[in-house]
Amino acid sequence: ELFSSEGLVGLDDLTQLMHLHEAAVLHSLNVRFDIDKIYTFTGPILIAVNPFKYITGMYEFQTLKRYTAVKPSRAPHVFATANAAYRGICERKRSQTILISGESGAGKTESTKHVMKFLALAASPEESRRSKVEKQVLESNPLLEAFGNARTLRNDNSSRFGKFIELQFKLERDRERGGELGRVCGARIHTYLLEKVRVCDQQEGERNFHIFYQLCAAASRGCDQNGVYHFPQFDRTKRKPRPP
């Protein structure tokens, strides 16, 4: 444990603990969790603890750019792991894999979104300057969640299927810093093990897939708008849907 301007904080990398055992690991993670440091390295592995709340500035574009700078931030973050894979593509020209696993409600779906966001925006000087393919990749998540996610007893947005996301990159010359930058030029998403039985029957307290409730809500609202329904675009900066 270390003392800083934030008070008592845990080590960024658990491999630096003097006594590496379960109690010490859990205590260090708990200390970091209490000060909203939800990411911790253990060697090349990143441990993420679900904060169950929105942490201001955690995933903003300015935070993302700190991990794509000439001297990237070394603080534990999902963007740090995504950047390691991105640099492997650009500098070593080797295919990279990021495995995201955990129990229900651990934050796998959200972590996947942030990894995809980083890889789609890493080469963009501004968040608004994305290619059509990069926009399509990021906007595919709500569609996948609608047909494959449902509310369970432990998680309001639980993925009831597995997915393998493959992103293809095109390398371009970086005129400002030299070297090469990778821009997303294509994507392929494989889904498997969909929990089809949920369509017919759900455990008490759980719900069917989101899409059925969304269709009913859209039909109901469409009746109030002369039969036309406009899908609201989500504004993450204000944490609420933008009006159509």
VEXTITOR-396773 format. One line per 3 residues: number of its first residue (from 1); for each residue x, y, z of N, C-alpha, C. Coordinates in pm, whole numbers, plus 50000, padded with zeros to 5 digits. Example, Ala and Ser with C-alpha at 12.3 -4.5 7.8 and 13.67 -1.06 7.14 Angstrom:
% VEXTITOR-396773
1	51319:49431:50780:51230:49550:50780:51320:49670:50780 | 51285:49775:50708:51367:49894:50714:51290:50003:50787 $
//
This chain:
% VEXTITOR-396773
1	50083:49881:50000:50000:50000:50000:50087:50125:50000 | 50037:50231:49938:50110:50355:49927:50021:50470:49969 | 50085:50579:50014:50013:50701:50045:50039:50802:49936 $
4	49933:50869:49890:49946:50972:49789:49854:51087:49826 | 49836:51180:49733:49746:51292:49759:49602:51245:49776 | 49572:51124:49727:49439:51067:49740:49423:50986:49868 $
7	49529:50978:49948:49524:50899:50070:49587:50762:50048 | 49534:50663:50115:49586:50527:50105:49542:50464:49973 | 49634:50419:49892:49602:50355:49764:49676:50223:49754 $
10	49619:50133:49678:49684:50004:49655:49781:50013:49539 | 49864:49914:49525:49961:49911:49417:49891:49893:49283 | 49949:49953:49177:49892:49940:49043:49908:49798:48990 $
13	50012:49728:49034:50040:49592:48988:50051:49500:49108 | 49965:49401:49115:49961:49312:49232:50086:49225:49244 | 50161:49211:49136:50283:49131:49145:50389:49201:49230 $
16	50368:49329:49265:50461:49403:49349:50430:49388:49498 | 50323:49315:49531:50290:49292:49672:50400:49213:49740 | 50430:49250:49865:50534:49179:49938:50491:49035:49967 $
19	50364:49019:50004:50310:48886:50032:50195:48862:49934 | 50216:48777:49837:50118:48755:49732:50032:48633:49768 | 49921:48660:49833:49825:48554:49865:49685:48614:49854 $
22	49584:48530:49867:49446:48573:49839:49403:48691:49926 | 49432:48687:50055:49389:48794:50144:49453:48928:50105 | 49581:48927:50071:49650:49050:50033:49595:49104:49902 $
25	49567:49016:49807:49512:49058:49678:49375:49122:49697 | 49287:49057:49773:49152:49109:49794:49156:49242:49870 | 49246:49254:49968:49256:49379:50043:49302:49492:49953 $
28	49401:49467:49868:49451:49570:49778:49343:49613:49679 | 49267:49518:49625:49160:49552:49533:49051:49634:49602 | 49024:49601:49729:48921:49673:49804:48964:49817:49833 $
31	49093:49836:49866:49144:49971:49891:49131:50056:49766 | 49167:50000:49651:49158:50073:49525:49013:50099:49486 | 48926:50003:49512:48784:50019:49480:48722:50135:49556 $
34	48764:50152:49682:48707:50258:49766:48740:50398:49714 | 48845:50412:49633:48881:50544:49578:48858:50545:49427 | 48767:50461:49380:48725:50456:49239:48836:50416:49143 $
37	48935:50342:49192:49036:50285:49103:48996:50140:49080 | 48918:50119:48974:48857:49988:48953:48945:49894:48870 | 49057:49946:48816:49145:49863:48735:49277:49840:48807 $
40	49326:49717:48801:49453:49679:48863:49522:49576:48776 | 49651:49595:48755:49729:49497:48680:49774:49384:48771 | 49785:49267:48715:49859:49159:48779:49944:49098:48668 $
43	50062:49156:48649:50144:49122:48534:50077:49175:48407 | 50063:49093:48304:49998:49137:48179:49846:49129:48185 | 49792:49076:48295:49647:49060:48310:49589:49183:48379 $
46	49475:49230:48330:49406:49343:48390:49283:49293:48466 | 49275:49329:48594:49159:49295:48676:49067:49416:48681 | 48941:49398:48648:48842:49505:48652:48734:49470:48753 $
49	48702:49564:48841:48597:49545:48942:48481:49636:48906 | 48363:49580:48892:48246:49657:48853:48213:49760:48962 | 48216:49892:48929:48188:49994:49031:48039:50013:49056 $
52	47953:49962:48969:47808:49978:48979:47767:50124:48987 | 47843:50209:48920:47809:50351:48911:47890:50412:48798 | 47852:50534:48758:47924:50604:48653:48037:50686:48716 $
55	48160:50666:48669:48275:50740:48720:48312:50847:48618 | 48299:50972:48655:48321:51083:48564:48463:51081:48507 | 48472:51096:48375:48601:51106:48308:48673:50975:48285 $
58	48616:50865:48327:48685:50737:48318:48705:50691:48173 | 48605:50718:48087:48612:50668:47950:48597:50778:47845 | 48624:50902:47884:48611:51012:47789:48721:51004:47682 $
61	48700:51077:47572:48796:51074:47461:48932:51128:47505 | 48933:51227:47595:49060:51281:47645:49138:51174:47721 | 49067:51090:47796:49132:50980:47867:49189:50880:47767 $
64	49113:50852:47663:49159:50759:47560:49287:50808:47494 | 49295:50936:47464:49412:50990:47394:49537:50986:47481 | 49521:50982:47613:49639:50971:47700:49708:50836:47682 $
67	49635:50738:47636:49692:50605:47615:49743:50584:47472 | 49717:50681:47384:49769:50674:47248:49879:50776:47225 | 49919:50849:47329:50023:50950:47316:50159:50884:47289 $
70	50259:50968:47256:50395:50916:47232:50445:50844:47356 | 50419:50902:47474:50449:50836:47601:50317:50807:47671 | 50256:50693:47642:50123:50663:47695:50123:50647:47846 $
73	50006:50674:47904:49988:50656:48048:50011:50509:48084 | 50071:50487:48200:50100:50351:48246:50001:50307:48354 | 49902:50391:48383:49804:50357:48486:49716:50241:48438 $
76	49677:50151:48527:49591:50039:48487:49458:50090:48432 | 49420:50040:48318:49295:50083:48254:49266:49986:48141 | 49139:49972:48106:49104:49888:47992:49164:49944:47864 $
79	49183:50077:47859:49246:50138:47742:49394:50098:47732 | 49459:50074:47845:49600:50032:47843:49613:49894:47780 | 49523:49804:47814:49524:49670:47755:49492:49677:47605 $
82	49392:49760:47569:49358:49776:47428:49474:49837:47351 | 49546:49932:47413:49659:49996:47346:49774:49898:47323 | 49795:49807:47417:49901:49706:47400:49873:49620:47277 $
85	49745:49584:47260:49708:49506:47141:49721:49590:47015 | 49681:49717:47024:49686:49807:46909:49830:49829:46864 | 49922:49848:46960:50063:49868:46924:50121:49741:46861 $
88	50075:49626:46906:50121:49500:46847:50082:49489:46701 | 49963:49543:46668:49918:49542:46528:50000:49640:46445 | 50018:49762:46496:50084:49868:46418:50234:49849:46409 $
91	50298:49813:46519:50444:49808:46523:50501:49671:46484 | 50437:49565:46532:50490:49431:46502:50414:49363:46390 | 50301:49424:46349:50219:49369:46240:50181:49224:46265 $
94	50139:49199:46389:50096:49064:46429:49951:49071:46478 | 49876:48968:46447:49739:48960:46498:49740:48954:46650 | 49643:49018:46714:49636:49025:46859:49501:48973:46907 $
97	49500:48922:47030:49376:48871:47090:49358:48928:47230 | 49238:48972:47260:49203:49016:47396:49091:48926:47446 | 49115:48856:47554:49015:48767:47613:48952:48836:47733 $
100	48821:48851:47730:48747:48915:47840:48657:48810:47903 | 48679:48781:48030:48601:48677:48097:48564:48723:48238 | 48469:48655:48298:48424:48690:48433:48286:48634:48457 $
103	48240:48642:48581:48108:48590:48614:48001:48690:48570 | 47875:48650:48582:47764:48735:48542:47763:48864:48623 | 47755:48977:48554:47752:49106:48622:47888:49165:48649 $
106	47995:49098:48604:48130:49146:48631:48167:49267:48545 | 48098:49282:48430:48127:49395:48343:48189:49356:48210 | 48169:49234:48167:48230:49188:48041:48176:49266:47921 $
109	48045:49287:47918:47984:49358:47805:48037:49501:47795 | 48043:49570:47909:48092:49708:47909:48240:49714:47872 | 48318:49620:47922:48461:49618:47890:48482:49597:47740 $
112	48400:49510:47681:48409:49486:47536:48380:49614:47459 | 48281:49689:47503:48246:49815:47437:48364:49913:47441 | 48430:49922:47556:48539:50018:47571:48662:49975:47489 $
115	48687:49845:47479:48797:49797:47395:48769:49832:47250 | 48647:49807:47204:48611:49838:47067:48616:49987:47040 | 48574:50066:47138:48581:50212:47124:48725:50257:47106 $
118	48815:50201:47188:48956:50240:47177:49012:50204:47040 | 48989:50082:46996:49047:50036:46870:48990:50114:46751 | 48864:50159:46763:48802:50234:46653:48846:50380:46652 $
121	48886:50433:46768:48919:50575:46776:49066:50603:46796 | 49148:50502:46814:49290:50522:46847:49361:50607:46743 | 49326:50593:46615:49395:50666:46509:49323:50795:46471 $
124	49212:50826:46539:49135:50947:46506:49181:51065:46590 | 49215:51178:46527:49255:51296:46604:49141:51355:46686 | 49017:51333:46641:48900:51382:46711:48793:51272:46711 $
127	48712:51274:46816:48610:51169:46829:48509:51174:46715 | 48484:51294:46663:48384:51310:46557:48436:51268:46420 | 48568:51257:46406:48627:51224:46276:48650:51073:46264 $
130	48540:51000:46259:48547:50855:46244:48502:50816:46105 | 48557:50708:46055:48514:50660:45925:48378:50591:45939 | 48315:50563:45826:48185:50498:45826:48194:50359:45887 $
133	48302:50288:45857:48320:50153:45911:48336:50157:46062 | 48415:50253:46112:48436:50266:46256:48305:50297:46327 | 48222:50380:46268:48091:50411:46327:48004:50286:46329 $
136	48005:50210:46221:47923:50090:46214:47965:49986:46317 | 48096:49974:46339:48146:49879:46438:48095:49914:46577 | 48104:50042:46613:48060:50085:46746:47909:50078:46761 $
139	47837:50103:46653:47690:50104:46662:47630:49965:46650 | 47714:49863:46632:47663:49726:46626:47628:49672:46765 | 47689:49728:46869:47667:49676:47005:47522:49683:47050 $
142	47452:49798:47033:47311:49801:47077:47224:49697:47007 | 47253:49669:46880:47175:49570:46806:47199:49430:46861 | 47327:49398:46888:47359:49267:46945:47295:49250:47082 $
145	47299:49356:47162:47242:49348:47296:47090:49331:47291 | 47025:49395:47196:46880:49385:47186:46835:49241:47165 | 46905:49169:47079:46866:49032:47045:46930:48926:47134 $
148	47036:48961:47208:47106:48859:47285:47120:48884:47433 | 47072:48999:47482:47084:49031:47624:46947:49033:47690 | 46946:49004:47819:46820:49001:47894:46849:49032:48041 $
151	46744:49066:48112:46760:49090:48256:46752:48958:48332 | 46850:48936:48419:46851:48819:48505:46846:48865:48651 | 46849:48772:48742:46844:48807:48883:46969:48882:48928 $
154	47081:48866:48855:47207:48927:48897:47249:49043:48809 | 47183:49059:48693:47233:49157:48597:47118:49204:48508 | 47098:49335:48499:46990:49388:48417:47021:49383:48268 $
157	47147:49364:48232:47184:49359:48090:47282:49244:48067 | 47237:49126:48100:47323:49008:48093:47327:48952:47951 | 47447:48928:47901:47463:48867:47768:47431:48718:47780 $
160	47332:48675:47702:47291:48534:47706:47346:48459:47585 | 47465:48500:47539:47531:48434:47427:47679:48469:47433 | 47758:48397:47360:47900:48428:47349:47927:48495:47215 $
163	48030:48575:47210:48062:48640:47082:48213:48650:47063 | 48252:48633:46939:48391:48650:46897:48393:48763:46796 | 48460:48871:46830:48463:48991:46745:48600:49001:46679 $
166	48600:49002:46548:48723:49013:46471:48726:49147:46399 | 48826:49228:46426:48841:49358:46361:48958:49352:46263 | 48937:49406:46144:49044:49414:46045:49096:49557:46038 $
169	49228:49572:46028:49290:49705:46028:49367:49730:45898 | 49366:49855:45859:49446:49901:45745:49551:49998:45798 | 49678:49970:45773:49786:50054:45825:49808:50174:45735 $
172	49822:50292:45800:49847:50417:45730:49969:50485:45791 | 50036:50566:45712:50152:50640:45760:50109:50753:45852 | 50173:50761:45971:50147:50870:46064:50238:50987:46029 $
175	50181:51089:45969:50261:51202:45921:50315:51288:46034 | 50248:51287:46149:50289:51374:46259:50402:51314:46341 | 50390:51185:46376:50487:51124:46467:50573:51017:46401 $
178	50549:50991:46271:50620:50882:46208:50557:50749:46246 | 50609:50643:46189:50551:50512:46218:50421:50492:46142 | 50340:50397:46189:50215:50364:46121:50099:50361:46220 $
181	49982:50396:46169:49859:50393:46246:49765:50292:46183 | 49687:50225:46266:49590:50128:46217:49449:50185:46222 | 49379:50181:46110:49239:50224:46104:49153:50102:46077 $
184	49042:50092:46149:48950:49980:46129:48892:49988:45988 | 48905:49881:45911:48852:49879:45775:48747:49771:45755 | 48726:49688:45857:48626:49583:45847:48610:49511:45979 $
187	48502:49438:45991:48476:49365:46116:48390:49244:46087 | 48406:49145:46173:48325:49023:46163:48291:48979:46305 | 48164:48952:46329:48119:48914:46462:48055:48776:46455 $
190	48111:48682:46530:48057:48547:46537:47985:48531:46671 | 47862:48487:46668:47786:48462:46791:47761:48313:46806 | 47753:48268:46930:47732:48125:46954:47670:48105:47092 $
193	47614:47988:47112:47555:47946:47240:47445:48041:47288 | 47361:48089:47195:47249:48174:47234:47150:48095:47320 | 47106:48153:47429:47015:48086:47522:46872:48092:47466 $
196	46844:48010:47367:46717:48016:47296:46598:47980:47385 | 46619:47898:47486:46509:47855:47571:46446:47974:47644 | 46518:48085:47657:46466:48203:47725:46346:48263:47651 $
199	46336:48238:47520:46223:48290:47443:46092:48231:47494 | 46096:48106:47535:45975:48036:47576:45948:48044:47726 | 46055:48051:47805:46035:48043:47950:46149:48114:48021 $
202	46115:48189:48127:46217:48258:48207:46195:48226:48355 | 46303:48227:48428:46295:48207:48572:46221:48324:48635 | 46155:48301:48746:46081:48408:48814:46176:48523:48849 $
205	46135:48644:48812:46218:48761:48838:46307:48799:48722 | 46312:48715:48618:46393:48744:48501:46302:48781:48383 | 46363:48828:48274:46285:48871:48158:46336:48807:48030 $
208	46257:48825:47925:46295:48776:47793:46400:48871:47734 | 46440:48846:47610:46539:48930:47546:46485:49072:47529 | 46573:49170:47533:46535:49311:47529:46449:49345:47408 $
211	46477:49281:47294:46413:49321:47168:46261:49316:47176 | 46205:49219:47249:46060:49206:47255:45996:49325:47327 | 46060:49371:47434:46008:49486:47507:46029:49615:47428 $
214	46141:49621:47353:46167:49740:47272:46066:49753:47159 | 46028:49641:47098:45929:49644:46991:45793:49689:47044 | 45756:49640:47161:45628:49678:47219:45627:49826:47257 $
217	45739:49874:47314:45748:50015:47352:45746:50104:47229 | 45814:50062:47121:45816:50141:46999:45678:50147:46935 | 45606:50034:46935:45471:50032:46877:45378:50123:46956 $
220	45391:50119:47088:45306:50202:47172:45334:50350:47149 | 45463:50386:47141:45498:50527:47119:45464:50570:46977 | 45477:50476:46881:45445:50510:46743:45299:50547:46726 $
223	45212:50484:46806:45070:50516:46800:45042:50660:46843 | 45129:50712:46930:45113:50849:46977:45180:50950:46884 | 45251:50903:46781:45322:50991:46688:45278:50966:46545 $
226	45149:50949:46525:45092:50927:46392:45151:50805:46322 | 45182:50704:46400:45230:50580:46343:45376:50577:46307 | 45452:50682:46344:45595:50688:46312:45674:50690:46442 $
229	45774:50603:46452:45860:50600:46572:46003:50633:46533 | 46063:50730:46601:46202:50768:46578:46288:50713:46691 | 46388:50632:46655:46474:50572:46756:46564:50679:46819 $
232	46562:50695:46952:46645:50798:47017:46793:50760:47016 | 46880:50857:46989:47024:50836:46994:47073:50864:47134 | 47158:50774:47188:47203:50787:47326:47320:50885:47337 $
235	47308:50980:47427:47413:51079:47451:47485:51041:47579 | 47606:50983:47567:47678:50934:47685:47730:51046:47773 | 47747:51166:47717:47798:51277:47799:47694:51322:47900 $
238	47566:51308:47863:47459:51350:47953:47388:51231:48015 | 47428:51110:47975:47374:50986:48031:47223:50975:48012 | 47170:51027:47901:47029:51012:47873:47008:51018:47723 $
241	46897:50959:47672:46872:50961:47527:46848:51101:47477 | 46905:51130:47359:46875:51257:47296:46739:51249:47231 | 46660:51355:47230:46529:51352:47165:46545:51336:47015 $
244	46451:51269:46950:46461:51248:46804:46449:51380:46728 $
//
